Structures are given as C-alpha cells and as structure tokens.
Amino acid sequence: MSGLSGAIPSKTSYLSAHEIASIIDFGRRDSEANPYKNKDDDFSDLIMFYLLTGCRKNEALRLKASDHNFPDGTLTFRDTKSGRDHTIPCTGFIEQIINRQLPSSVNARIFPYSESSYRTKLNKMRNSLGFKKHWTTHDLRRTFSEHCQLIGVDIHLIASCLNHAPAGV
C-alpha cells in the first residue's frame, strides 16, 4: 500500500503520517491551536474517532449514548456490517472524545450528523486541510489498519479490531 500522495486506487489509499499529523493539528482545542478556516471542533472529534478506532462511517454515526458502558469503560458498535456487535475499550483519547460528545439522553446519537451534514462538514474540513489527494472516511479506516501493521500489530488482531467477519464465513 502507499499513501495518498501518489496516484493509487481508492481501495488501497490511506493517509500518510504527515497527513495524520495535519488532522491532529486541525483538531487541537488548546490556546496554541492554529486558527483553521471552517474548523468545527465536534466534527474534528468525529474524524479523530475514526482514526483511533478504525470503525466504519455509519457505525460511528449510529452510536448512541446507551452504547457507552461507563462501569465497564467500553463502547459497543451495534448493527455492524459483519452482523455482530463490536465492543471496544473506551479509554484515553477515545474516552475524551466520547465524554465531550456524550448527549444527555441515552437514546440520542453521540455524533449527531445526518448523511448530508456529515458530507458538508467533511468537504469543508478537506478544503481547509488542503491535501493534494481527495480522501474519504473509509481511507481513515484503512489508515488505522495500515499504521497498526507498520508498528507490528498482528494482522489477526487488526482484523478483530476492524470487526472483520472470520475467514471462511
């Protein structure tokens, strides 16, 4: 696989370390953060959530407050492509993002974006970042996978993190 900077098929594209750093910089909330045009802190949280979890776009957009289990410190994706619930630890940056976004109603969605509002905000963010190549939400999922491989995470563990269906199914 290669990064987004070259001409590559979309099914193998992922973000480079430099592009990931740009997204992290874009999402900073501290007083030293760069003042990007069209910056939306809540949407930046969602994009970081994709990078940190490797989940699919709709899996995150369907998350409800009730999917966050405070006592266990977990977050469960329901109605996934594989047909199985997928539970992940909710710690560190993921926990910070969820706590910032957590609605007061247990039935309310954590990331309250419709398909249309999501697409509009993503386009604005991409324009603000000014990457040379177009990138998609699914490229963030592939980025999670590729960078896990680069640091030596076992491929079977990565498949489990991505909630892939077991081989032969």
C-alpha positions in Angstrom: 0.0 0.0 0.0 1.0 3.6 -0.4 -0.1 6.9 1.0 -2.5 9.4 -0.6 0.3 11.4 -2.1 0.7 9.1 -5.2 -1.8 8.0 -7.8 -3.3 4.9 -6.3 -6.6 3.0 -6.5 -9.1 4.2 -3.8 -9.4 0.8 -2.2 -5.8 0.9 -1.1 -5.4 4.5 -0.1 -4.6 5.6 3.4 -3.2 8.8 5.0 0.5 9.3 5.5 2.0 10.2 8.9 2.2 13.8 7.7 -1.5 13.9 6.8 -2.5 12.3 10.1 -0.4 15.0 11.9 -2.3 17.6 9.9 -5.7 16.2 11.0 -4.5 16.1 14.6 -3.3 19.7 14.4 -6.7 20.6 12.9 -8.5 19.1 15.8 -6.5 20.7 18.6 -8.5 22.7 21.1 -5.8 24.3 23.1 -5.0 28.0 23.1 -1.9 27.4 20.9 -4.0 25.7 18.1 -3.9 27.1 14.6 -7.0 29.0 13.6 -8.2 27.0 10.6 -11.0 28.3 8.4 -14.2 26.3 8.8 -13.0 24.5 11.8 -15.7 22.6 13.7 -14.4 21.1 17.0 -17.1 18.5 17.3 -16.6 17.3 13.7 -12.9 17.1 14.3 -13.6 14.9 17.2 -15.5 12.5 14.9 -12.7 12.4 12.4 -10.2 11.6 15.2 -12.6 9.0 16.4 -12.4 7.3 13.0 -8.6 7.4 13.1 -8.4 6.0 16.6 -11.0 3.2 16.2 -10.9 2.2 12.6 -14.7 2.0 12.6 -16.9 2.4 9.5 -18.6 5.8 8.9 -22.1 4.6 9.7 -21.0 2.6 12.8 -19.9 5.8 14.5 -22.9 7.9 13.2 -25.3 5.3 14.7 -23.6 5.3 18.1 -26.0 6.3 21.0 -25.2 7.4 24.5 -26.6 4.0 25.6 -23.8 2.2 23.7 -21.3 3.7 26.1 -20.9 1.5 29.2 -19.5 3.7 31.9 -18.9 1.0 34.6 -17.1 -1.3 32.1 -15.3 1.5 30.2 -16.5 0.2 26.9 -18.2 1.3 23.7 -20.3 -1.0 21.6 -21.0 -0.6 17.9 -24.3 -2.2 17.0 -25.8 -3.1 13.6 -22.4 -3.5 12.1 -21.6 -4.8 8.6 -20.4 -8.1 10.0 -23.8 -8.5 11.8 -22.1 -8.8 15.2 -21.9 -6.2 17.9 -18.4 -4.9 18.3 -17.2 -3.7 21.8 -14.0 -1.7 22.2 -12.3 -0.2 25.3 -13.2 3.4 25.8 -10.0 4.9 27.2 -7.5 7.7 26.6 -8.3 9.9 23.6 -11.4 7.8 22.7 -12.8 8.4 26.1 -12.1 12.1 26.0 -13.9 12.4 22.6 -16.9 10.4 23.8 -17.2 12.4 27.1 -17.1 15.7 25.1 -19.7 14.4 22.6 -22.0 12.4 25.0 -25.6 13.7 24.8 -27.7 13.9 27.9 -30.3 11.4 26.5 -29.4 7.8 26.3 -31.3 7.4 23.1 -29.6 10.4 21.4 -26.7 9.8 19.0 -23.2 10.6 20.2 -22.3 12.2 16.8 -25.5 13.9 15.6 -24.8 14.2 11.9 -27.1 13.3 9.1 -25.5 12.0 5.8 -25.9 15.4 4.3 -24.5 17.4 7.2 -21.6 14.9 7.5 -20.7 15.3 3.8 -20.9 19.1 4.0 -18.6 19.2 7.1 -16.2 16.7 5.6 -15.8 18.7 2.4 -15.2 21.9 4.4 -12.5 20.1 6.5 -10.8 18.6 3.5 -10.7 22.0 1.8 -9.3 23.6 5.0 -6.6 20.9 5.2 -5.6 21.2 1.6 -4.3 17.7 1.0 -3.2 17.1 -2.6 -5.4 14.0 -2.9 -9.1 13.5 -2.1 -9.6 11.2 0.9 -12.7 9.5 2.2 -13.9 8.4 5.6 -13.1 4.8 4.6 -9.5 5.9 4.0 -9.3 6.7 7.7 -10.3 3.1 8.4 -7.5 1.9 6.1 -5.2 4.3 7.8 -5.9 2.7 11.1 -5.2 -0.7 9.7 -2.0 0.3 7.8 -0.4 2.1 10.7 -1.2 -0.8 13.0 0.7 -3.0 10.6 3.5 -0.5 10.4 4.0 -0.7 14.2 3.9 -4.5 14.2 0.4 -5.3 15.4 -0.6 -8.9 14.4 -2.8 -9.0 11.3 -5.4 -11.2 13.1 -5.6 -8.7 15.9 -6.1 -5.8 13.4 -8.9 -7.8 11.7 -10.5 -8.3 15.1 -10.2 -4.5 15.8 -11.8 -3.8 12.5 -14.6 -6.3 13.3 -14.0 -8.3 10.1 -16.0 -11.4 9.8 -13.9 -14.6 10.4 -12.3 -16.1 7.4 -14.5 -18.6 5.5 -17.7 -17.0 6.6 
